[in-house]
């Protein structure tokens, strides 16, 4: 691989809705640059991007793929990301590795929820954006209406950089040519010349010299100055260029390649990703955090960020990373995060889908991979000096996994094997979690949706492990709503020394925002309970916090004040006061109008506007409350609502059925609320407390 400086590199992240044609577009660009000898197709399962068995079977991208090609003297790194809503976490995780986010939009389907999400996250991270309208060769398109919807949704800074001819057989560059020589071309747009004028006027607004020249002389700009102004527009979010193409026919491919290679910014032309740095004090303590940016200097101290981890059947664990400053060399010893012990880098690779091309070093701005270093993980920071021990990437807005399946091994002899498999899967996927829910005594696998977990289950099964799945139980919480007193005398004679302890206590509710949800106070006077037994009383009380008092769920939001008690010089022991404290607490909770709390989630649902009434009505049957609903450009509705998690655990399938697969949603934890009386009665009736079994 020839040596590349940061100014020679372009890092582009292809994002957008599933089915918009990102993988086919990547294939077209590889083929158009002679990087590949033939163009693969998703249907045949022979694309460079979609190389896993799961992707070939489902005919969708399920993980990011790193590709590269040379064009116009520049190295273009392309990350093809999955577009299905259940896998958006993978796409967002790749954002810190790129200088341009290219959002691919299906010319026929238009803007959807994934498009909005990707545009919003890129704007929040201050990463330059562009929109690629794909499939311009489809029939019955209204491209001017689509451009109008894009501008209404994302702002008037969205302007075409080229225009398609009628039928989508080719595109006309309107940025670098004024359109007069193309006046005879038949386009669906009113004027090529007008489109040229709009985008040039937008670009020169960031350069006083070009603006002055335009006002005095009109056209005739220095191409280099116009190019520099274009990149500044992208960096300052003053322009979101719209490009038209057809990945299937190749129309507009050369124009898009030119935009990627020669108009999109390089790593030295935009603000680098935002890191958080904590400086170490001379005494070794860690100071306050502050914003910090790397510099794409090959001679600077090394700083690289791991944005993806995968397990290769031949090479083992592979960490994909982006070098932000300095140079990483093969066989070098480097530091990882705040670990003091260095790790040795073996081989370095440049990636082309599943192919690994060995290289000797990777400099600033470049994307590479390291194999067989087990310590590397998603979001790791690689560096070569203790000065950068406390540098972390600013947190990514990854979607929180809320869709869950309770899992149990069919054969418990597979426990060790399953542990290894699930560890690899969670390391590869930042939006996959496994948690043991103490309240329900279940192991729950959580992801972003039904398809997400189905793919994971397929991988587990392929490893020879059978899982039994079920809908997770609701993780309720218990709390109290009034003041109450409790009392218990524990007296037990077993022959010889007995057990004796008596406790009187009061309880009161705590505010919902209390940091710990529990307080314990010793309000006894006169030594009614000796000081050495008070920890035993607290231990008994705390045992109820985990096991519950009325339904077996964790108890929270309560303060306990022990105000009196009795003891015996011979028979009082620690175990006696543990039991007395526990039973007195349970007695008080039963008198304090106890209630169950259930988790509520915030739902954001997008679907064609004709389904708005159906969605709102369906949510009402789930005890959900619509907080806001509106119709967005492109005839899409956005519904925001809160609902009990227990009622919407299967919402993915229900929404697909309701909207014919056209609806999407995101879900995240919001707060806890009291359960209705009939729900609480059923849960409490089904509970058999441990102390009743004794």
N, C-alpha and C positions, 0 to 999 in steps of 0.2 A: 504494500500500500504506500503510495507516495506521501511524503510529509505534508501535512495540512496545517495551516495556521487557522486561528479562530475566525479570521475574516473570510476564509475560504469555505466555511461550513454554514449550512442552513439546516436547522432542526424543525421539522414540521410534524405536528400531531394531527392525524386525520380522525375526526370525531363526527358524530351524527347518529341519527336514528337507524335502527336495524332495518336492513333492506334498502338503504339509500344508495348502496353501491360503492362503499369505501374500498372493500377488498378488490372488486373488479377494477376500480380506478387505480389502485396501487399496481395491479397487474399490468394495466395499460401503460403506466408510466415506466415500469421496468422494461416492458417490451419496446416502447418507443425510444428508449435510450440504449437499446441493444444490450441491456444488462441480462435479459433472458432471451432465449432463441425462439420461444413460443409463448403465447399468452394462455395461461390456465384459466379455468372457470370454476365458480363455486359449485355448480351442478356436477361437474366431473370430479371434484375433490382434489384438484391438482394445482391449486394456487400456492404461491410462495408463503402467503400470510397464514392461511388456515391449514396447518399441517398436522394437527393432533387428530386422533381417532374420533374424539367427541365432536370436533368442528366438522369433520368430513361427514359424520353421521347426521348431525343436526343441520348442516348447511348454513351455519352462522358462525361468525367470529365469536369466540368465547374467552379469548385472552389477547392482550396486545402482542403484536409482532413487530420487530425492528427490522427495517429494510434500508438499503442505501443504493444510490446511483450517482454517476457523475453527469453534469450538464453545464455547459457554458463555463467550464473551468472551475466549477464549484462542486463540493461534495454535499449531496442532499441526503440527510438521514430522515427517513419517513417512519413514523410509528402508526401502524394501522390498529385502531382500537375497536373493541366490540361496541355495538350500538343498542343492543337489547337493554331495556330498562333495568333488568336484574343484574347487569354487569357494568353499570356506569361507574362503579368504584374503580374498576381497572383503568378506565379512560382518564378519570381525574387524577389518579396516581401518577400518570405519565406527564402531567402538565409541567412540573418543574424541569423536565429534561428538554423542553422545547422553547423556541422563541416565537413561533407562530402556531396558533390554533386554527386549523382549517376545518370549518363546520360544513359537512356535506349534506345538502338538502335534496330530496327527491323532487324533481320538477313537477311531478303529478300529485304527490301527497302533500307537499308543502311543509309548513312549520309544525313541529309537534313538541311534546313535553321534553324530550331528550335534547332537541335543538335549543330550546329555551334554557335548559339546565346548563348545557355546555357553554353557551354564550355568557350566561350570568357568572359562572365560576371563572371563566377566562377574564371577564371584566373585573371581577373582584381581585384576582391575582395580578391584574395589570399586565396581561400577556396580549400582544397584538393578535387581532382576529381577522379572519377573512371568511367569506361564504362561497362555497363551490356548489352551484346548481347543476346537478347531474341528471342524466337521462333526458337531454333536450331533444332527442330524436323520437320521443314518444308522441302518440297522436293526441289530438284534442287538448293541447296545452294552452294556457293563457299566461305566458311568461310576464307580460307587463303587469298583470294583476298580482302575480307572485312577488315581483320586485316591490310593488306598492305595499303588499302585506309585510314584507321583510322590513321596509323602511318605517312602516307604522309601528311594528313590533320592537325593532331594535334601534330606531332613530334615523334621521335624515342623513347621517354620516355614512349610511350604507349606499354605495353607488357602484354601478356596473363599470368594470374595467375593460370588459369586452361585451359584444352583443352577438347573439346567434342569428344566422339567417333563417328565414322561414323554412320549417322542416328540420332544422337543426343539423344540416349537413356540414356546416363550418361556422367559425366565429370570426368577428371583425374586431380587431384591437382598437379601442376608442381612446386609450390613454396616450399612446405614443404616436397615433395618427389622428388627424383632425376629422377624418370621415369623409372629406370631400371626394377623395379618390374612390370611395366606396359608396357613393351616393346612389349608384344604380343597383346596389344589392338589395334584395328583397328581405327585409326583416319585419318582425312583428312589432318593432318599436317605431315611434313616430319619426325620430331623427337620430342618425348616428352622430352627426355633427353636434347636435345638442347634448348628447351623452358625453362626448369628448369635452365640450365646454364645461359641463357641470363638474366633472371629476378634476379637470385641470384647475378650475377656480377653487375647488376644495383643497387641493394639494398645496397651491402656492400661498394659501392663507397663513401657513406657518413660517414663511420666509419673506421678510420685508423687502429684500432686494428683488425677488421674483414678482412680488405683488406690484412694486413700483414699475417694473419693466412691463408688466401686463397692462397697467393703466396707461402707460405712455405709448407702448409700441404694439401691444397685443401679443401674438405668438412669437416663436423663434427663441425658445428657451434653450439654455445649455442642458443637454441630456443628463450630464453628471449631476448638475444642481437640482434638476427636476427629480432625479432618482433619489437624491439625498433627502429632499423635501418629502417624497413619498414615504420613505422609511420613517422619517420623523412623525409623519401623520399616523402611521401604524402604532408607533411607540406611545404617542400622546393620546391614542384613542380618538383621533380627529377624523379618521377614515376607516371604514370597514369595506374593503373592495369586494365586489361580487363578480365571480368568474363563472362562465357557462361552459359545460363540457358534456360529452357523451362517452362514458368509459367503454361502452359496448362497441361503438363505431370508431372511436378515436377523435371525433370532432372536438376541437378545442384543446386536445392533449398537448400539442406543441406550445400553445399559448400559456397553458397552465404551468408547464415545465419552466418556461421563461419567467413567469411570476415567482414560482418557488425558488429558482436558482439565482435570479438576478434582481428581483424587486423586494422579496421578503428579507427582513433584517438578519444579520449574522449575530453571533454571540457578543461581538464588540459594539454593536449598534443599538442595543436596547438595555434597559435596566435589568441586571441579573436577578434571579429569584431572591426573595427576602429570607435571610437567615436570622436566627435569634442567637446572640452571643452573650455569654456570661464571663466576664473577665475574672481571672483568679487574682486574689490579693497576695502580697508578699508572704503573709503568714500561712498561705495554702487554702484559706477559705474562699468561697465563691461569692462574687459580687452580684450586683443587680443585672437583669437582662436588658439588652438594648438591640435595636435593629442593626443588622450588619450585612453588607453585600460583598460577594467575592469579586475578584478582578481577573478577567481572562488573560492572565500573563503566564506564559509557559515556564518562566523562571521563578515564579512566586511559590510560596508554601502550598503544598498539595491540599486540595479540598474537592472531594467528589461525593455525590449523593446516590444512594441505591434506590431506584424507583420501582424495581420489580425483582422478584425471586422466583425461580422455577426449578423443578427437579428433572434432569435429563436422564433417560435410562442408561446412557453410556458415560456421561461426564459427571453425573451426580448433581449436586446443588450448584446452580448458576445464578450469580447476582448480576443484574444489568444496572449500569451506573452511568451517570453523566459527570464528566470532569468540569468543574466550574473555575478552578484556577490551578496552576502548577501542571506537572506532568507525571503520570503514573507509568512506571516502567516494569516490565516483566522481571520476576525474581527479586523485586524490591521488598523491603520490610516496611510495613506501614502500621499506623495506629487506627483503632476503630472506636468511634464515639469517645467515651471517657475511660476506656480500658487502658491500663498502664502497660500491659504486656503486648508487644508488637506481634503482628501476624505476617506470614510470608506469602506474597503473591506468587503463584506459580505461572500459569499461562494466561495471557491476555487475548481477547478475541474481539473481532468486529463481526456483527451479526447480519445474516441475510436469511431471515425466516429461521428455519431449523439448521441452516448451515452456519458453521463457526470458522471464521478465517483468522488464523493466528497472526498477531502483530507483536512488535517488540515494545511499543509504547503508545500511550493515548494522551493527547494534550488537551488544553482547555477548549471547551466547546464541543468536544467529541463525545460520542456514545460508545460504550464498550461493555465487555462482560468478563467476569472472573469465575473460574470453575473451581470446585472442590475446596472452598473455604467455608467451613460449617458455621463460623462465628458471624458471617454476614447475614443481615436480615433486612426486610423492607424498612426503609427510612433511615438506614444506617448512614453515618457520615464517615468517610475514609479520609485520613489526613496523615501528615508525617511530622507533626510537631505538637508538643503538649500545649502550645499557645492556642490550639484550636480544639482542645478537649471538650469545651463547653459550647460548641456550635451545633445548633439544630435547625433544620428547615422549619420555617413558619408553618404551623399546623394546616393540613389540607382539609377542606370541607367534604370529607368522605361521607357518603350516606351511611346511616346507622342501621345495622342489621336488626330487623324487628320480626320478620317472618320466621317462625320456628317450627321444628318437628321434634317431638320427644323421641329419643332413640334408645334402643336396648339391643345388646348383642344376642343373636339367636344361639350362638355357641360361645359360652363364656371362656372357653379355652383360647379364643381369638383376642383376648383382652390386650395382651402385649403387642400383638400384630396391629390391632386397631389403633392403639396409642401412637405407634410409629407413623401409620398412614395419615391419621387425622392431624398429626403435628406437621407433616409436610404440606398438607392441603391448607391449613390455616396460615402457614408461613408464606404460601404462594398468593393467598387471597386476603387482602386487608379488610374485606367486608364479610368474612366468614368467621363465626365465633362458636365455640363450644363452652357451655357453662353448666355447672351443677347447681340446680335450684334447690336450696335447702328447704324452702317452704313447701315445695311439692314433692321433694325427694326424687326428682327426675333429672336426667341428663338431656339438655336441649341443644340441638344444632340450629344456629340462626344464620340466615342469609337475607338477601334482598327480595326474594320472591320464590314462588313455587318452582319455576324453571331453574333458578340458581341452585336450589337444594337438590332438585332431581339430577342435575349434572354431577353434583358432588356424590350423591348416592350411587350413580353409575360408576364413578371412579373407585369408590369403596368396594363395590361388588366385583369390579374387574380385578381388585387385589385379593379376591377370594374370601371376602368377609360379608356375611349376611346380617342385615340389621332389621329389627322390628321397629316400625315407626307408628306414632299416634299423635293426635293433636295435643299439644302441651296443656297441662292444667293451668288455671289462672293462679298467678302468684299473689294471692291476697295479702293484706296486712291487717293486723288488729290494732285498735286504739280505743281510748275512752273519751267520753264527752262530758263527764261531770266529776265532781269531787266525791270521794267515798272513803270509808274506813274498813279495814280488814283485821281479823284476829285469828290466831291459831295457837293452840297449846299442843305441843308434841310430847307425849308421855308414853314410854315403852319400857316394860319390865321384862327382862329375859333371864332372870336368875343371876344373882350377883349384882354388879353395877348396872343401872338402867340408863335410859336416855330421857332427858328433860330439857325443854326449851319453849318459851312462850313469847310471842311477838305481837305487838299492836302497831299498826301503821296506817298512814293516810296516803291517798294518791290524788293527783290532780292532772288535768290535761296540760300539755305543753303547746306552744305555738307551732303551726305547720312548718315554719322555716327554721325551727330549732336545729342547730348543727348536728347534734348526736341523736336527738329524739328520746333521750333518757337522762334523768338526773336521780341521784341517790343522796339522801341527807340523813345524818344521825342527829335527831332532835331529842334524844333521851337525856334525862337529868338524874342525878343521884345514884348513878351506877345500876339502874334497873336491869340493864344488860351490860355485863362487863365489856370493856373495850376490845378484849381479845376475841370476842365472839361476833363483833359487828361485821368483819369481813365475811363470816359464814352466812350471816343474814343476807348480805348483799349478793353473795354467790347464789343463794337460793332464789332471790328475786330475779337475778339476771338469767337463771335457767329458764324462767318463764318467757323472757324476751325472745328466745330462739324457738321455744316449743309452743308458745301461744297459750292462751287461757280459755278461749271459747271455741276455737275451731282448728287449732294446730298450726296457725300461721304466725310469723314473727310479729311481736308486739312493739309498737313504737308510739312516740308522742306522749310519754307519761313521766311524771315526777313522783318519787316515792320518799316519804318522810316517816322514819321509824321513831315513834314518840314514847313507847313504853314497852315493858316486858318483864319477864321473871326468869330466874335461873336457880339451879340447885348446886350447892357446893360440891357434891359428889357426882351426881348423874348428868349434869350439863356438859355436853360435848359439842364439838364442831358440827357433826352430822345432825344433831338434834336441832340446832339453830338454822342449818341449811333447809331442813324440812319445814320448820316452823315459818321461816321467811317465805319460802315458796308457797305454802298453803295460805298464809295470811294475804299474800299478794293476789293469789287467784280469787280469794274471797272478796277482796276489795274490788277487783276488776269486774266481777259479776254484778256488783252493786252500782258501778259507775257508768251505767248505760253504754256498754261496749258496742262498737260497730266494726264492720269489716270495710276496709278500703280496697278498691280495685284500680289497677293501672289504666289510665286513659292515654290514647295516642293522638297525635295530630296528623291528619290525613290531608294531602294535597292531590287532588284528582284532576286530570285533564282528559277530555274526550270531545268528540264532535258535539256541537252545541245542542243538537236535537236530543241528546241524552241527559241534559241537565235535570229535567224534572224527574226522570227515572232514578238518577243517582241520588237526588235529595230525598225522594220518597223511600228508597231502599235504606238509606242511612237512618231514617227515622225508625224503621223496624229494628235497627240494631242499637237503639238507645243513643244514636249519634245526634249531634247538634251541628247544623251548618252555620258556620261563622261568617262566611262571605262567599259569594258566587258572582261571576262576571263572564261575559262573552268577550273573548280576545280576538284580535285580527286573525283572519284565516278561518273564521267560523268554528272556533274552538272555545269550549267553556273551561273555566278553572273554578273548582269547588274546594273550599277549605273548610274542614270540619274536625271536631273532636268526637271520639267514640271509645267505648270500653275495649281494651285489647282483646278480652275474651270473646267479644262479639264479631271481631273482624279478623280473626286469625286465618280465615280462609278467603279473605277479601280478594286476593289475586284472581282466583278462579271465578268468583262471583262477578267481579267487574268485567272480566273477559267475556263471560256469558251474556251480561247485560248489554255490552257495547259491541258485540261481535268481534272482540279482540282489538278494538280501536282505542280503548281507554288505557291510561297509565296512571300510576299513583306512587307517591312516596309516603312513608310512615315513620314517625319517630316518637319516642316517649315524650309525654307532655306533663302529666301530673297524676296524683291519686285522688279519687273521689269515693264517697260513701256508696256502698252497694244498696240497691233497693231492698226493702224489707223482705220481700218474698225470696229474693236471691240469698240474702243472709240467712234466713230461716232454713233453707234447704241445705246450705253449706254447714251450718252449725249442727243440724240434725244428723248429718252424715259423719260427724266427728265423734270418735270415741277417745276421750282423753286418757293419757297414760296412767294418771293417778287413780282413775276409776278401775283400772285393770289390776292395780296392786292389791 
